[in-house]
Amino acid sequence: MGMCRNLFELVAGTIFLIEHPEKTYDFVDYGKKIAYELVKDMKANDEYLKAFDSVADYESLRVRFGKQGWHGTNIKGVVEAVGMGDLYKTFYKEASSIAHGDSFVTLRYKNATWQLTRGVDEWRPYVETALTFALTLMTLLYFTANTRLSLPYTAEAHELAKFMKEKGLFG
């Protein structure tokens, strides 16, 4: 489920970029900002940092992006912009709790009381959900990329979507 959370963000971000190609430069420039911050935090020598900054222009990128990502919003905004807002409220919230090791991971409500324990058997639905959801996300990405970008596999993307709909996995 934790890995599916990351996949969810990746798919939503990629679809957002497909639907907003004008954000391509922001996507690349934000990567430069992160790269500079990583190099700096890894205590690179000043000479290397200056050379890196001369091609990254970190200060202008820092000011330009502020606390926002390349998309100019947060993950909720990205997800809502690509029509996946309902999944943010359900799947993403639950998967994030699992990924962050929140109390939700071990908490259950049984016999009118809260208990801080879960048996191994109670995790099986998460495994099945993660596998199904990952397949659905990858289908959505494949379909969107092929149809919106006019890639050569548009017909196959439609066939896959039809198959997934018949199985109740793709809406």
CNS distance restraints for C-alpha pairs under 8 A (distance, minus, plus):
assign (resid   1 and name CA) (resid   5 and name CA) 6.23 0.50 0.50
assign (resid   1 and name CA) (resid  95 and name CA) 5.30 0.50 0.50
assign (resid   1 and name CA) (resid  98 and name CA) 6.91 0.50 0.50
assign (resid   1 and name CA) (resid  99 and name CA) 7.16 0.50 0.50
assign (resid   1 and name CA) (resid 126 and name CA) 6.51 0.50 0.50
assign (resid   1 and name CA) (resid 127 and name CA) 7.13 0.50 0.50
assign (resid   1 and name CA) (resid 129 and name CA) 7.74 0.50 0.50
assign (resid   1 and name CA) (resid 130 and name CA) 5.17 0.50 0.50
assign (resid   2 and name CA) (resid   6 and name CA) 6.76 0.50 0.50
assign (resid   2 and name CA) (resid  95 and name CA) 5.59 0.50 0.50
assign (resid   2 and name CA) (resid  96 and name CA) 6.65 0.50 0.50
assign (resid   2 and name CA) (resid  98 and name CA) 6.12 0.50 0.50
assign (resid   2 and name CA) (resid  99 and name CA) 4.34 0.50 0.50
assign (resid   3 and name CA) (resid   7 and name CA) 6.23 0.50 0.50
assign (resid   3 and name CA) (resid  99 and name CA) 7.76 0.50 0.50
assign (resid   4 and name CA) (resid   8 and name CA) 5.88 0.50 0.50
assign (resid   4 and name CA) (resid  95 and name CA) 7.36 0.50 0.50
assign (resid   4 and name CA) (resid 130 and name CA) 6.11 0.50 0.50
assign (resid   4 and name CA) (resid 133 and name CA) 7.32 0.50 0.50
assign (resid   4 and name CA) (resid 134 and name CA) 6.08 0.50 0.50
assign (resid   5 and name CA) (resid   9 and name CA) 6.42 0.50 0.50
assign (resid   5 and name CA) (resid  92 and name CA) 6.17 0.50 0.50
assign (resid   5 and name CA) (resid  95 and name CA) 5.63 0.50 0.50
assign (resid   5 and name CA) (resid  96 and name CA) 6.45 0.50 0.50
assign (resid   5 and name CA) (resid  99 and name CA) 7.65 0.50 0.50
assign (resid   6 and name CA) (resid  10 and name CA) 6.20 0.50 0.50
assign (resid   7 and name CA) (resid  11 and name CA) 6.03 0.50 0.50
assign (resid   7 and name CA) (resid 134 and name CA) 7.26 0.50 0.50
assign (resid   7 and name CA) (resid 137 and name CA) 7.63 0.50 0.50
assign (resid   8 and name CA) (resid  12 and name CA) 6.06 0.50 0.50
assign (resid   8 and name CA) (resid  92 and name CA) 7.77 0.50 0.50
assign (resid   8 and name CA) (resid 137 and name CA) 6.86 0.50 0.50
assign (resid   9 and name CA) (resid  13 and name CA) 5.92 0.50 0.50
assign (resid   9 and name CA) (resid  75 and name CA) 7.16 0.50 0.50
assign (resid   9 and name CA) (resid  79 and name CA) 7.89 0.50 0.50
assign (resid  10 and name CA) (resid  14 and name CA) 6.02 0.50 0.50
assign (resid  11 and name CA) (resid  15 and name CA) 6.09 0.50 0.50
assign (resid  11 and name CA) (resid 137 and name CA) 6.75 0.50 0.50
assign (resid  11 and name CA) (resid 138 and name CA) 7.53 0.50 0.50
assign (resid  11 and name CA) (resid 141 and name CA) 6.08 0.50 0.50
assign (resid  12 and name CA) (resid  16 and name CA) 6.04 0.50 0.50
assign (resid  12 and name CA) (resid  78 and name CA) 6.61 0.50 0.50
assign (resid  12 and name CA) (resid  79 and name CA) 5.69 0.50 0.50
assign (resid  12 and name CA) (resid  82 and name CA) 6.70 0.50 0.50
assign (resid  12 and name CA) (resid  84 and name CA) 7.78 0.50 0.50
assign (resid  13 and name CA) (resid  17 and name CA) 6.17 0.50 0.50
assign (resid  13 and name CA) (resid  78 and name CA) 6.59 0.50 0.50
assign (resid  13 and name CA) (resid  79 and name CA) 7.73 0.50 0.50
assign (resid  14 and name CA) (resid  18 and name CA) 6.17 0.50 0.50
assign (resid  14 and name CA) (resid 141 and name CA) 7.78 0.50 0.50
assign (resid  15 and name CA) (resid  19 and name CA) 6.13 0.50 0.50
assign (resid  15 and name CA) (resid  82 and name CA) 6.73 0.50 0.50
assign (resid  15 and name CA) (resid 141 and name CA) 6.87 0.50 0.50
assign (resid  15 and name CA) (resid 144 and name CA) 6.95 0.50 0.50
assign (resid  15 and name CA) (resid 145 and name CA) 7.45 0.50 0.50
assign (resid  16 and name CA) (resid  20 and name CA) 5.93 0.50 0.50
assign (resid  16 and name CA) (resid  78 and name CA) 6.57 0.50 0.50
assign (resid  16 and name CA) (resid  81 and name CA) 7.15 0.50 0.50
assign (resid  16 and name CA) (resid  82 and name CA) 6.01 0.50 0.50
assign (resid  17 and name CA) (resid  21 and name CA) 5.57 0.50 0.50
assign (resid  17 and name CA) (resid  23 and name CA) 6.45 0.50 0.50
assign (resid  17 and name CA) (resid  24 and name CA) 6.83 0.50 0.50
assign (resid  18 and name CA) (resid 145 and name CA) 7.11 0.50 0.50
assign (resid  18 and name CA) (resid 148 and name CA) 7.29 0.50 0.50
assign (resid  18 and name CA) (resid 149 and name CA) 7.47 0.50 0.50
assign (resid  19 and name CA) (resid 148 and name CA) 7.75 0.50 0.50
assign (resid  20 and name CA) (resid  24 and name CA) 7.81 0.50 0.50
assign (resid  23 and name CA) (resid  27 and name CA) 6.12 0.50 0.50
assign (resid  23 and name CA) (resid  70 and name CA) 7.38 0.50 0.50
assign (resid  23 and name CA) (resid  71 and name CA) 6.79 0.50 0.50
assign (resid  24 and name CA) (resid  28 and name CA) 6.37 0.50 0.50
assign (resid  25 and name CA) (resid  29 and name CA) 5.96 0.50 0.50
assign (resid  26 and name CA) (resid  30 and name CA) 5.83 0.50 0.50
assign (resid  26 and name CA) (resid  70 and name CA) 5.12 0.50 0.50
assign (resid  26 and name CA) (resid  71 and name CA) 7.26 0.50 0.50
assign (resid  27 and name CA) (resid  31 and name CA) 6.47 0.50 0.50
assign (resid  27 and name CA) (resid  70 and name CA) 5.06 0.50 0.50
assign (resid  27 and name CA) (resid  71 and name CA) 7.25 0.50 0.50
assign (resid  28 and name CA) (resid  32 and name CA) 6.59 0.50 0.50
assign (resid  29 and name CA) (resid  33 and name CA) 6.41 0.50 0.50
assign (resid  29 and name CA) (resid  56 and name CA) 7.90 0.50 0.50
assign (resid  29 and name CA) (resid  61 and name CA) 7.10 0.50 0.50
assign (resid  29 and name CA) (resid  70 and name CA) 7.72 0.50 0.50
assign (resid  30 and name CA) (resid  34 and name CA) 6.33 0.50 0.50
assign (resid  30 and name CA) (resid  61 and name CA) 7.20 0.50 0.50
assign (resid  30 and name CA) (resid  65 and name CA) 7.53 0.50 0.50
assign (resid  30 and name CA) (resid  69 and name CA) 7.02 0.50 0.50
assign (resid  30 and name CA) (resid  70 and name CA) 5.45 0.50 0.50
assign (resid  31 and name CA) (resid  35 and name CA) 6.08 0.50 0.50
assign (resid  32 and name CA) (resid  36 and name CA) 6.16 0.50 0.50
assign (resid  32 and name CA) (resid  56 and name CA) 5.80 0.50 0.50
assign (resid  32 and name CA) (resid  58 and name CA) 7.64 0.50 0.50
assign (resid  33 and name CA) (resid  37 and name CA) 6.31 0.50 0.50
assign (resid  33 and name CA) (resid  56 and name CA) 7.04 0.50 0.50
assign (resid  33 and name CA) (resid  58 and name CA) 5.82 0.50 0.50
assign (resid  33 and name CA) (resid  61 and name CA) 6.08 0.50 0.50
assign (resid  33 and name CA) (resid  62 and name CA) 6.81 0.50 0.50
assign (resid  34 and name CA) (resid  38 and name CA) 6.15 0.50 0.50
assign (resid  35 and name CA) (resid  39 and name CA) 6.22 0.50 0.50
assign (resid  36 and name CA) (resid  40 and name CA) 6.07 0.50 0.50
assign (resid  36 and name CA) (resid  49 and name CA) 7.75 0.50 0.50
assign (resid  36 and name CA) (resid  52 and name CA) 7.00 0.50 0.50
assign (resid  36 and name CA) (resid  53 and name CA) 7.14 0.50 0.50
assign (resid  36 and name CA) (resid  56 and name CA) 7.26 0.50 0.50
assign (resid  36 and name CA) (resid  58 and name CA) 6.75 0.50 0.50
assign (resid  37 and name CA) (resid  41 and name CA) 5.98 0.50 0.50
assign (resid  38 and name CA) (resid  42 and name CA) 6.06 0.50 0.50
assign (resid  39 and name CA) (resid  43 and name CA) 6.66 0.50 0.50
assign (resid  39 and name CA) (resid  44 and name CA) 5.85 0.50 0.50
assign (resid  39 and name CA) (resid  49 and name CA) 7.37 0.50 0.50
assign (resid  40 and name CA) (resid  44 and name CA) 5.73 0.50 0.50
assign (resid  40 and name CA) (resid  49 and name CA) 6.79 0.50 0.50
assign (resid  44 and name CA) (resid  48 and name CA) 6.40 0.50 0.50
assign (resid  44 and name CA) (resid  49 and name CA) 6.38 0.50 0.50
assign (resid  45 and name CA) (resid  49 and name CA) 6.30 0.50 0.50
assign (resid  46 and name CA) (resid  50 and name CA) 6.06 0.50 0.50
assign (resid  47 and name CA) (resid  51 and name CA) 6.26 0.50 0.50
assign (resid  48 and name CA) (resid  52 and name CA) 6.00 0.50 0.50
assign (resid  49 and name CA) (resid  53 and name CA) 5.91 0.50 0.50
assign (resid  50 and name CA) (resid  54 and name CA) 6.10 0.50 0.50
assign (resid  51 and name CA) (resid  55 and name CA) 6.92 0.50 0.50
assign (resid  52 and name CA) (resid  56 and name CA) 6.09 0.50 0.50
assign (resid  53 and name CA) (resid  57 and name CA) 4.98 0.50 0.50
assign (resid  53 and name CA) (resid  58 and name CA) 5.66 0.50 0.50
assign (resid  56 and name CA) (resid  61 and name CA) 7.95 0.50 0.50
assign (resid  57 and name CA) (resid  61 and name CA) 6.50 0.50 0.50
assign (resid  58 and name CA) (resid  62 and name CA) 5.96 0.50 0.50
assign (resid  59 and name CA) (resid  63 and name CA) 6.25 0.50 0.50
assign (resid  60 and name CA) (resid  64 and name CA) 5.94 0.50 0.50
assign (resid  61 and name CA) (resid  65 and name CA) 6.03 0.50 0.50
assign (resid  62 and name CA) (resid  66 and name CA) 5.67 0.50 0.50
assign (resid  65 and name CA) (resid  69 and name CA) 6.43 0.50 0.50
assign (resid  65 and name CA) (resid  70 and name CA) 6.95 0.50 0.50
assign (resid  65 and name CA) (resid  72 and name CA) 7.48 0.50 0.50
assign (resid  68 and name CA) (resid  72 and name CA) 5.34 0.50 0.50
assign (resid  68 and name CA) (resid  73 and name CA) 5.78 0.50 0.50
assign (resid  68 and name CA) (resid  74 and name CA) 6.83 0.50 0.50
assign (resid  69 and name CA) (resid  73 and name CA) 6.38 0.50 0.50
assign (resid  69 and name CA) (resid  74 and name CA) 6.95 0.50 0.50
assign (resid  71 and name CA) (resid  78 and name CA) 7.35 0.50 0.50
assign (resid  73 and name CA) (resid  77 and name CA) 5.59 0.50 0.50
assign (resid  73 and name CA) (resid  78 and name CA) 6.71 0.50 0.50
assign (resid  74 and name CA) (resid  78 and name CA) 6.39 0.50 0.50
assign (resid  75 and name CA) (resid  79 and name CA) 6.03 0.50 0.50
assign (resid  76 and name CA) (resid  80 and name CA) 6.07 0.50 0.50
assign (resid  76 and name CA) (resid  85 and name CA) 7.24 0.50 0.50
assign (resid  76 and name CA) (resid  88 and name CA) 6.68 0.50 0.50
assign (resid  77 and name CA) (resid  81 and name CA) 5.99 0.50 0.50
assign (resid  78 and name CA) (resid  82 and name CA) 6.47 0.50 0.50
assign (resid  79 and name CA) (resid  83 and name CA) 6.48 0.50 0.50
assign (resid  79 and name CA) (resid  84 and name CA) 5.14 0.50 0.50
assign (resid  79 and name CA) (resid  85 and name CA) 5.47 0.50 0.50
assign (resid  79 and name CA) (resid  88 and name CA) 6.84 0.50 0.50
assign (resid  80 and name CA) (resid  84 and name CA) 5.43 0.50 0.50
assign (resid  80 and name CA) (resid  85 and name CA) 4.22 0.50 0.50
assign (resid  80 and name CA) (resid  86 and name CA) 7.99 0.50 0.50
assign (resid  80 and name CA) (resid  88 and name CA) 7.96 0.50 0.50
assign (resid  81 and name CA) (resid  85 and name CA) 7.78 0.50 0.50
assign (resid  84 and name CA) (resid  88 and name CA) 6.77 0.50 0.50
assign (resid  85 and name CA) (resid  89 and name CA) 6.77 0.50 0.50
assign (resid  86 and name CA) (resid  90 and name CA) 6.58 0.50 0.50
assign (resid  87 and name CA) (resid  91 and name CA) 5.20 0.50 0.50
assign (resid  87 and name CA) (resid  92 and name CA) 6.19 0.50 0.50
assign (resid  88 and name CA) (resid  92 and name CA) 4.70 0.50 0.50
assign (resid  88 and name CA) (resid  93 and name CA) 6.35 0.50 0.50
assign (resid  89 and name CA) (resid  93 and name CA) 5.90 0.50 0.50
assign (resid  90 and name CA) (resid  94 and name CA) 6.32 0.50 0.50
assign (resid  91 and name CA) (resid  95 and name CA) 5.92 0.50 0.50
assign (resid  92 and name CA) (resid  96 and name CA) 5.78 0.50 0.50
assign (resid  93 and name CA) (resid  97 and name CA) 6.26 0.50 0.50
assign (resid  94 and name CA) (resid  98 and name CA) 6.41 0.50 0.50
assign (resid  95 and name CA) (resid  99 and name CA) 6.03 0.50 0.50
assign (resid  96 and name CA) (resid 100 and name CA) 6.01 0.50 0.50
assign (resid  97 and name CA) (resid 101 and name CA) 6.13 0.50 0.50
assign (resid  97 and name CA) (resid 102 and name CA) 5.19 0.50 0.50
assign (resid  97 and name CA) (resid 103 and name CA) 7.84 0.50 0.50
assign (resid  97 and name CA) (resid 104 and name CA) 6.36 0.50 0.50
assign (resid  97 and name CA) (resid 105 and name CA) 6.95 0.50 0.50
assign (resid  98 and name CA) (resid 102 and name CA) 6.32 0.50 0.50
assign (resid  98 and name CA) (resid 104 and name CA) 7.06 0.50 0.50
assign (resid  98 and name CA) (resid 105 and name CA) 5.50 0.50 0.50
assign (resid 101 and name CA) (resid 105 and name CA) 6.24 0.50 0.50
assign (resid 103 and name CA) (resid 107 and name CA) 5.90 0.50 0.50
assign (resid 103 and name CA) (resid 116 and name CA) 7.81 0.50 0.50
assign (resid 104 and name CA) (resid 108 and name CA) 7.59 0.50 0.50
assign (resid 106 and name CA) (resid 116 and name CA) 5.32 0.50 0.50
assign (resid 106 and name CA) (resid 117 and name CA) 4.95 0.50 0.50
assign (resid 106 and name CA) (resid 118 and name CA) 5.38 0.50 0.50
assign (resid 107 and name CA) (resid 114 and name CA) 6.87 0.50 0.50
assign (resid 107 and name CA) (resid 115 and name CA) 5.71 0.50 0.50
assign (resid 107 and name CA) (resid 116 and name CA) 4.57 0.50 0.50
assign (resid 107 and name CA) (resid 117 and name CA) 5.89 0.50 0.50
assign (resid 107 and name CA) (resid 118 and name CA) 6.91 0.50 0.50
assign (resid 108 and name CA) (resid 114 and name CA) 5.78 0.50 0.50
assign (resid 108 and name CA) (resid 115 and name CA) 5.39 0.50 0.50
assign (resid 108 and name CA) (resid 116 and name CA) 6.55 0.50 0.50
assign (resid 108 and name CA) (resid 117 and name CA) 6.93 0.50 0.50
assign (resid 108 and name CA) (resid 118 and name CA) 7.00 0.50 0.50
assign (resid 109 and name CA) (resid 113 and name CA) 5.61 0.50 0.50
assign (resid 109 and name CA) (resid 114 and name CA) 4.56 0.50 0.50
assign (resid 109 and name CA) (resid 115 and name CA) 6.19 0.50 0.50
assign (resid 110 and name CA) (resid 114 and name CA) 6.45 0.50 0.50
assign (resid 110 and name CA) (resid 115 and name CA) 7.16 0.50 0.50
assign (resid 118 and name CA) (resid 122 and name CA) 6.27 0.50 0.50
assign (resid 118 and name CA) (resid 123 and name CA) 7.90 0.50 0.50
assign (resid 119 and name CA) (resid 123 and name CA) 7.39 0.50 0.50
assign (resid 120 and name CA) (resid 124 and name CA) 7.47 0.50 0.50
assign (resid 123 and name CA) (resid 127 and name CA) 6.69 0.50 0.50
assign (resid 124 and name CA) (resid 128 and name CA) 6.38 0.50 0.50
assign (resid 125 and name CA) (resid 129 and name CA) 5.91 0.50 0.50
assign (resid 126 and name CA) (resid 130 and name CA) 5.93 0.50 0.50
assign (resid 127 and name CA) (resid 131 and name CA) 6.33 0.50 0.50
assign (resid 128 and name CA) (resid 132 and name CA) 6.21 0.50 0.50
assign (resid 129 and name CA) (resid 133 and name CA) 5.81 0.50 0.50
assign (resid 130 and name CA) (resid 134 and name CA) 5.92 0.50 0.50
assign (resid 131 and name CA) (resid 135 and name CA) 6.36 0.50 0.50
assign (resid 132 and name CA) (resid 136 and name CA) 6.23 0.50 0.50
assign (resid 132 and name CA) (resid 169 and name CA) 7.60 0.50 0.50
assign (resid 133 and name CA) (resid 137 and name CA) 6.03 0.50 0.50
assign (resid 134 and name CA) (resid 138 and name CA) 6.17 0.50 0.50
assign (resid 135 and name CA) (resid 139 and name CA) 6.14 0.50 0.50
assign (resid 136 and name CA) (resid 140 and name CA) 6.16 0.50 0.50
assign (resid 136 and name CA) (resid 164 and name CA) 7.84 0.50 0.50
assign (resid 136 and name CA) (resid 169 and name CA) 6.26 0.50 0.50
assign (resid 136 and name CA) (resid 170 and name CA) 6.31 0.50 0.50
assign (resid 137 and name CA) (resid 141 and name CA) 6.21 0.50 0.50
assign (resid 138 and name CA) (resid 142 and name CA) 6.04 0.50 0.50
assign (resid 139 and name CA) (resid 143 and name CA) 5.94 0.50 0.50
assign (resid 139 and name CA) (resid 157 and name CA) 7.98 0.50 0.50
assign (resid 139 and name CA) (resid 160 and name CA) 7.34 0.50 0.50
assign (resid 139 and name CA) (resid 161 and name CA) 7.02 0.50 0.50
assign (resid 140 and name CA) (resid 144 and name CA) 5.95 0.50 0.50
assign (resid 140 and name CA) (resid 161 and name CA) 7.96 0.50 0.50
assign (resid 140 and name CA) (resid 170 and name CA) 7.84 0.50 0.50
assign (resid 141 and name CA) (resid 145 and name CA) 5.93 0.50 0.50
assign (resid 142 and name CA) (resid 146 and name CA) 6.10 0.50 0.50
assign (resid 142 and name CA) (resid 157 and name CA) 6.57 0.50 0.50
assign (resid 143 and name CA) (resid 147 and name CA) 6.02 0.50 0.50
assign (resid 143 and name CA) (resid 154 and name CA) 7.32 0.50 0.50
assign (resid 143 and name CA) (resid 157 and name CA) 4.88 0.50 0.50
assign (resid 143 and name CA) (resid 158 and name CA) 6.90 0.50 0.50
assign (resid 143 and name CA) (resid 160 and name CA) 7.97 0.50 0.50
assign (resid 143 and name CA) (resid 161 and name CA) 7.06 0.50 0.50
assign (resid 144 and name CA) (resid 148 and name CA) 5.66 0.50 0.50
assign (resid 144 and name CA) (resid 149 and name CA) 7.81 0.50 0.50
assign (resid 145 and name CA) (resid 149 and name CA) 5.58 0.50 0.50
assign (resid 145 and name CA) (resid 150 and name CA) 7.71 0.50 0.50
assign (resid 145 and name CA) (resid 151 and name CA) 7.19 0.50 0.50
assign (resid 146 and name CA) (resid 150 and name CA) 5.49 0.50 0.50
assign (resid 146 and name CA) (resid 151 and name CA) 4.59 0.50 0.50
assign (resid 146 and name CA) (resid 152 and name CA) 7.02 0.50 0.50
assign (resid 146 and name CA) (resid 153 and name CA) 5.99 0.50 0.50
assign (resid 146 and name CA) (resid 154 and name CA) 5.00 0.50 0.50
assign (resid 146 and name CA) (resid 157 and name CA) 6.64 0.50 0.50
assign (resid 147 and name CA) (resid 151 and name CA) 6.75 0.50 0.50
assign (resid 147 and name CA) (resid 154 and name CA) 5.43 0.50 0.50
assign (resid 147 and name CA) (resid 157 and name CA) 7.56 0.50 0.50
assign (resid 150 and name CA) (resid 154 and name CA) 6.77 0.50 0.50
assign (resid 153 and name CA) (resid 157 and name CA) 6.11 0.50 0.50
assign (resid 154 and name CA) (resid 158 and name CA) 6.30 0.50 0.50
assign (resid 155 and name CA) (resid 159 and name CA) 6.34 0.50 0.50
assign (resid 156 and name CA) (resid 160 and name CA) 6.10 0.50 0.50
assign (resid 157 and name CA) (resid 161 and name CA) 6.12 0.50 0.50
assign (resid 158 and name CA) (resid 162 and name CA) 6.10 0.50 0.50
assign (resid 159 and name CA) (resid 163 and name CA) 6.20 0.50 0.50
assign (resid 160 and name CA) (resid 164 and name CA) 6.11 0.50 0.50
assign (resid 161 and name CA) (resid 165 and name CA) 6.04 0.50 0.50
assign (resid 161 and name CA) (resid 170 and name CA) 6.61 0.50 0.50
assign (resid 162 and name CA) (resid 166 and name CA) 6.22 0.50 0.50
assign (resid 163 and name CA) (resid 167 and name CA) 6.42 0.50 0.50
assign (resid 164 and name CA) (resid 168 and name CA) 6.24 0.50 0.50
assign (resid 164 and name CA) (resid 169 and name CA) 5.13 0.50 0.50
assign (resid 164 and name CA) (resid 170 and name CA) 5.17 0.50 0.50
assign (resid 165 and name CA) (resid 169 and name CA) 5.60 0.50 0.50
assign (resid 165 and name CA) (resid 170 and name CA) 4.68 0.50 0.50
assign (resid 165 and name CA) (resid 171 and name CA) 6.08 0.50 0.50
